[in-house]
Structure formats: C-alpha cells, structure tokens
C-alpha cells in the first residue's frame, strides 16, 4: 500500500517547547500490566475480523504491535515524530506514518478495521469532526471501528508550570460514554459490542491478578463491574451500508 508521509507538528507547550508524550515501553509493573491488558482486549476484538488495520494515534506503537499479530497488515498513524521514531524501532512487523487524524494519507475504503484508542477525548471540536470524517472515509463498508475512551471521566484542570495556563489533565477535553461516542459517528455505524473496564487499575495493581489468563481476568473484571462501570470502555462498531 503506497502512502505519502505528512510533516505535521506534534502537540507542544509553547512556553518551553516541551512535548507531552509518555513512552509505554518504559513503563513497569502495574502501569505496564494495565497497558498490556488493554492491548490484549483490543487484539481479542480484532481477531474476529482480520485484515488491514489502521491504528490512529498509535503513540510508540505498543498496542500496534499486538494488532499486527492478529491482522494481515497493520499501519500506525502518529503526529508526534519522536513517538513515531520509537514505534519504528520497536515494532518491525507494522508500517508507521507521520500524519494526523484530520488528514489521513490513504485511499478511500482502504482498511478493514480502524482503531481510535484513547483519541477522541483529546481532540478539539474541529479536529474531532474532521477526524471522524477521515476515519469513515478510509474504512470500508462492513469494516470494524474500534474505539476506547475513559468512561464518564470527570475532567480536571491543572496549571502549566511553563506557561501558567490552565490545562486539562492528561489533555482530556471531554467526558464520554457509549451514548456520546455513538452520537459523534455517522448513522451507518452499529454498536455490536462494548466492554467496561472498571477495575483495570485494581486488577493491575494486585500481583495476584497479573499472571491470570486473559479470559479469567476478564471474568473477574466483569464480576466486579456489576458494582461500578467507570474508568474505561471499549466499543466495537460495524460500518453498514445504508439503503434509501
């Protein structure tokens, strides 16, 4: 698949030029295990419909590496050139493109699945609207759209130590759940699965849970989730053909 790389600026703090990135590959213990469980669930949902998969906002390629194991072809898109450099070094079985969600350098309907993992909560209104249009353009009819967001997050603000401005914590601009996400999408998307991850933090913090197989870990998560749904949700949509 041919594509054109776009030279686009990463998100930076204007005062010091500090890039707001975190390298998942460098995490350890419970922090790494939490990311591992997320990646495993994404792989589980994609494994049912393999093909060409696009991971938008792939960061350092941690989850993309799992996607590449269950797909015929995986591509990661990332605007931060430093994160992209890490991804290219760490993940050899996928391609990585320097671009943003608003301008995806791919042909129409060129992917069987698209992943938006922890992306929508970061996007300003204009970027959100254009990004969803672009996502829809590159995904074929019948394809899978996988979205994960913090679940009904209480947005918090902190003061930037460099520029003094109030900044949303973690760069999260909006609180989302399955209903709000569905409202953002075109009417051709049908929600087929949703998985609440209310206790991914708890189950990752306790060492006793870390060696558990994924299926058993999910059962415990779902049992505890009867009490509380919050923290994180993953949504699986299928793009259907709308007929007049």
N, C-alpha and C positions, 0 to 999 in steps of 0.2 A: 504494500500500500504506500503510495507516494504522498508525502505531505510537506508543507512549507513551514519552516520554523519562524515564529514571530518574536521579535525582540521587544518585549514588553517589560515595564518597570515592576518590581516587587513592591509590596506594601512596606513603607518605611516611616519612621518618625522623622519629621522634617528637621527637628532641632539638632539631632546628632547623627542622622542617617543610620540609626540602628535598625536592623532588620528583625522583624518579630517572627522568629522561627524557633521550632523545637525539633530536635532530632530524635525520633522514636528509637532508632537503632542504638542510641546511647543510654536508653532507659534500662533500669534493672529492677529485679524483684517484683513487687506488686504492680508497679507502674508499667513494666514491660508485659506482665501477665495480663493486665487489663486490655492492652492493645492486642495481644495475641488472641484473646477470646473474641474480640470484635472481628478480627481478621478471619477467624475460623467460621464465624456465623455468616459473614459475607460470602465466603467460599461455599458454604453449605447451600445458600440460596442460589448462587450462580451455577453450581454444579448440575442443577436440574436442567439447565438450558445452555450448554456450552456453545461457543462460537467466538466471534470477535468482540472483545470487551474494552470499553473506554473508561478509564478511571480519572475523573476530572478533579483537579486539586489534589494530586497524589502525594504532595509533600516529598519526603525522602524515599518513597516507593515501598514502604513497609507492607501495606495491605496489597499493593500492586503485585508484590512478589507471591502472595497467596493466590491472587486472582490468576496469575499466569500459570499456576499449577492445575487449574480446572477449566481453562479456556483454550481455544485453538490459537488465539493471538491476543495479546494484551498490550494496550497503549496507555501510558500515563501522561496527563497534561498538568503542568505546574508553572505559575508565573514567576516564582522565586528561583532565580538562576542558581543560587547556592544549594537550595534543596534539590534541585534538578541534578546538579553535579553529583551529590551524594547518591541519588537514586540510580544514576547511570553506572556508578562504581559498584553499588551493592547488588543490583538486580540486572543480570545479563540476559535473562530469558524474556524481557519485555522491551518495547521501544518507549522513549520518553521525548516529549515535545514541549518546547518553551512557548506557552500561549496562555490565554485567559479564557474563562468560560464564555465571555461575550463574543469572542472571535475564534471559533474552533476551525482550524485549517484542514477540514476533512470534507469529503463529498457527502451529498445528501444520502441518508439511509445507509450509511456505510458500516454501522455497528449493530450487532445482535443484542448487546446489552450496554448500558451506561450506568456508572456508579457516581453518585453525588454523596459522598460520605463526609459528614461534618462540614458542609459547604454553605448551605442555604442560610444558616444563621449569621454568616459573616458578610453577606452581600448587601450593599446599599440598594435602594429601590430600583434605580435604573439598571444596575448590573444584574439584579435578580430577574427583572423582566426580560432583558436581552439574553441572559444566560439560559433561562428556561426555553426560550425560542430556539436558541442554538442547540441545546440538548435535544429538543424534539426534532430538529432538522436532521441531525446525524443518526438518530435511532430509527431503525426500520420498523414498519408496521408488523406487529406480532412480537416485537422485541421486549426486553425486560429493562425496566428502570428501577434501580435500587437506590434508596435514599435513607440516610441516617441523620438524625438530629438529636440534640439534647431535648428531653421531654418536659414541656411546660416549665422551662427554666425561668427562674426569677433573675432578670437582667440586673447586673450590678455594675457600678462605675468606680473607677479609681483615678487618681490624679497622676498624670505622666510626670515622672521625675525630671524629664528633659525639657518638655515644652510647657508644662504646667496645666495643660488642658485636661478636662475630664474625658476619660477614655473607657469604653465598655470593657469589662473584664473579659480576657481571652478574645476580644474582638467580636463578641456576640452581640448582634444588633437587634435581634428579635427572638421572641419566645414562640415555639412551635409545638404542635402535636399532629396526629394523623389527619385531623379535620382541616387544620390550617394549611398543611402541606398539600393536601388534595385540592384545596381551593386555588392554590397557586398554579396548578397544572392545567393544560388543555383538557377538554372534555373527553378526549379519546383515551385517557388513561384510567384503567380499572385497578383498584387496590385488591390484590389477591392474597397477600399475607402481611402480617405485622407481628413483630416480636418486641415486647417490652423487656428492657434490661434494667430492672430497678435496683438490683443488688450486685452489679458487676464490680463495684468498688469493694463491697464487703466480701464477696466470694474471691476476690483477687487478693485482699489483704490477709486473709487467713491461710496459712500454709497448708492446712489440711485439705483445702479445696483445690489447690493448684495442680496436683497430679491427676485429678479426675478426668476420665474421657469426656469429650465434648457433650455427648448425648446425656450423660448422667449429670454433668454440670448444668446443662440447660433445664433438666427436670427440677433440680433444686432451685434454680433461679425462678422458674415458673411457679413453683410452690410458694416461695417467699413473695412472689409478685402478686399474689392474691391480696396481700396486705397493702402493698404500695407499688404503683406503676412507674413512678418517676425515675429520673436520671437519663435514660437513653432509649431511643426507639429506632428500629429498622423497619422500613416499609418497602414492600415489593409490588411494583405495578407492571401491568402488561399493556402495551400500546395496541389498541384495537382499531379496526377500520370502521369509521363512521359512515353509514349509508344514509342517503336522503330519504 
